[in-house]
């Protein structure tokens, strides 16, 4: 490949849009690549974005050769993470690159320099832009399009990252559930029925007219369920309301389920329709027409797959025997009635309980992601 590499910052709206387009320029011919919804990446990069206002700073760069984009990366300062852990970790995210070690090294050198200037002593990623968003580098499962909220990249990315001095510090898994071919395991049903026989249990969809009140139980369960996870940073009600605004157009209220125990909110099961089924069909649609084409497809072609995002019991009810298994069974039954297949992910590799539950339900290991880190010392 001839021509020198230039790493240029993205400051204007047009430059931020160019940043968003890099992944598609590089990978649109790959059958597993799913283009983002127009503007969904660029919106993070503005100084007025929700992340910038609440958590930190995103500094994006594009790599160009002879004026042509051949890669991108963002240096990320997450003040919420650093305050929570009392450390000086910086992050990289939104990484995409041609299959060229020199290009990748130049991108990472730029990130290193920016983060050092801001006092960071290590860099971790990829986070797009935080652990509560899309994150992780795909290292297994490249041939299948990603589900909503999960990252995809070609196989050669891992070598580019490792060659730039990074080592893996964490791994997470994704399981495929062929729901149309599965039934709720009888062993699970018998155990749950015996343990919950005297409990008054109810599963209901979220009440959209009382959304802010309902989201309080989602927030409690989300933070308490994930607080033991490596790298966890709690989300706020503002974060959740921002996410809810983004998801309002696509979320299925019948799949955002509140578990009640004796009339009290006790747990949450949250599944999202896999809108990547629709987005992948937009590859040949002109960018300006994609929002309308997306809405038309969404209305005319039912989505047949979903992703299990949140599943857990409020800390106040974790001592209620059988409640966890009951919610697992009911959530599985609801997903089976809605979708032909689903994905369970992001599951930490050391989370043996959830992995065992996934396998018991008939889950098939499909993907693996890794988080990488290196010292800036």
Secondary structure as the mmCIF struct_conf table of DSSP 4:
data_model
#
loop_
_struct_conf.conf_type_id
_struct_conf.id
_struct_conf.beg_label_comp_id
_struct_conf.beg_label_asym_id
_struct_conf.beg_label_seq_id
_struct_conf.end_label_comp_id
_struct_conf.end_label_asym_id
_struct_conf.end_label_seq_id
BEND BEND1 UNK A 3 UNK A 3
STRN STRN1 UNK A 5 UNK A 9
BEND BEND2 UNK A 12 UNK A 12
HELX_RH_AL_P HELX_RH_AL_P1 UNK A 13 UNK A 27
TURN_TY1_P TURN_TY1_P1 UNK A 28 UNK A 29
BEND BEND3 UNK A 30 UNK A 30
TURN_TY1_P TURN_TY1_P2 UNK A 31 UNK A 32
HELX_LH_PP_P HELX_LH_PP_P1 UNK A 35 UNK A 37
TURN_TY1_P TURN_TY1_P3 UNK A 38 UNK A 41
HELX_RH_AL_P HELX_RH_AL_P2 UNK A 42 UNK A 45
BEND BEND4 UNK A 46 UNK A 46
TURN_TY1_P TURN_TY1_P4 UNK A 47 UNK A 48
BEND BEND5 UNK A 49 UNK A 49
HELX_RH_AL_P HELX_RH_AL_P3 UNK A 50 UNK A 54
TURN_TY1_P TURN_TY1_P5 UNK A 55 UNK A 55
STRN STRN2 UNK A 56 UNK A 65
TURN_TY1_P TURN_TY1_P6 UNK A 66 UNK A 67
STRN STRN3 UNK A 68 UNK A 78
HELX_RH_AL_P HELX_RH_AL_P4 UNK A 79 UNK A 85
TURN_TY1_P TURN_TY1_P7 UNK A 86 UNK A 86
BEND BEND6 UNK A 87 UNK A 87
STRN STRN4 UNK A 89 UNK A 97
BEND BEND7 UNK A 99 UNK A 99
HELX_RH_AL_P HELX_RH_AL_P5 UNK A 101 UNK A 117
TURN_TY1_P TURN_TY1_P8 UNK A 118 UNK A 119
BEND BEND8 UNK A 121 UNK A 121
STRN STRN5 UNK A 122 UNK A 125
STRN STRN6 UNK A 127 UNK A 128
BEND BEND9 UNK A 129 UNK A 130
TURN_TY1_P TURN_TY1_P9 UNK A 131 UNK A 132
BEND BEND10 UNK A 133 UNK A 133
STRN STRN7 UNK A 134 UNK A 135
STRN STRN8 UNK A 137 UNK A 140
TURN_TY1_P TURN_TY1_P10 UNK A 142 UNK A 143
BEND BEND11 UNK A 144 UNK A 144
HELX_LH_PP_P HELX_LH_PP_P2 UNK A 145 UNK A 147
TURN_TY1_P TURN_TY1_P11 UNK A 148 UNK A 149
TURN_TY1_P TURN_TY1_P12 UNK A 155 UNK A 156
HELX_RH_AL_P HELX_RH_AL_P6 UNK A 157 UNK A 163
TURN_TY1_P TURN_TY1_P13 UNK A 164 UNK A 165
STRN STRN9 UNK A 167 UNK A 177
HELX_RH_3T_P HELX_RH_3T_P1 UNK A 179 UNK A 181
HELX_RH_AL_P HELX_RH_AL_P7 UNK A 186 UNK A 195
TURN_TY1_P TURN_TY1_P14 UNK A 196 UNK A 198
BEND BEND12 UNK A 199 UNK A 199
STRN STRN10 UNK A 201 UNK A 205
HELX_RH_3T_P HELX_RH_3T_P2 UNK A 208 UNK A 210
HELX_RH_AL_P HELX_RH_AL_P8 UNK A 211 UNK A 226
TURN_TY1_P TURN_TY1_P15 UNK A 227 UNK A 228
BEND BEND13 UNK A 229 UNK A 229
TURN_TY1_P TURN_TY1_P16 UNK A 230 UNK A 231
HELX_LH_PP_P HELX_LH_PP_P3 UNK A 234 UNK A 236
HELX_RH_AL_P HELX_RH_AL_P9 UNK A 237 UNK A 247
TURN_TY1_P TURN_TY1_P17 UNK A 248 UNK A 250
HELX_RH_3T_P HELX_RH_3T_P3 UNK A 253 UNK A 255
STRN STRN11 UNK A 256 UNK A 261
TURN_TY1_P TURN_TY1_P18 UNK A 262 UNK A 263
STRN STRN12 UNK A 264 UNK A 273
TURN_TY1_P TURN_TY1_P19 UNK A 275 UNK A 275
HELX_RH_AL_P HELX_RH_AL_P10 UNK A 276 UNK A 279
HELX_RH_3T_P HELX_RH_3T_P4 UNK A 280 UNK A 282
TURN_TY1_P TURN_TY1_P20 UNK A 283 UNK A 284
BEND BEND14 UNK A 285 UNK A 285
HELX_RH_3T_P HELX_RH_3T_P5 UNK A 287 UNK A 289
HELX_RH_AL_P HELX_RH_AL_P11 UNK A 290 UNK A 300
BEND BEND15 UNK A 301 UNK A 301
STRN STRN13 UNK A 305 UNK A 313
HELX_RH_3T_P HELX_RH_3T_P6 UNK A 315 UNK A 317
TURN_TY1_P TURN_TY1_P21 UNK A 318 UNK A 319
BEND BEND16 UNK A 320 UNK A 320
TURN_TY1_P TURN_TY1_P22 UNK A 321 UNK A 322
HELX_RH_AL_P HELX_RH_AL_P12 UNK A 323 UNK A 338
BEND BEND17 UNK A 340 UNK A 340
STRN STRN14 UNK A 341 UNK A 348
TURN_TY1_P TURN_TY1_P23 UNK A 349 UNK A 350
HELX_RH_AL_P HELX_RH_AL_P13 UNK A 352 UNK A 360
TURN_TY1_P TURN_TY1_P24 UNK A 361 UNK A 362
STRN STRN15 UNK A 364 UNK A 375
#
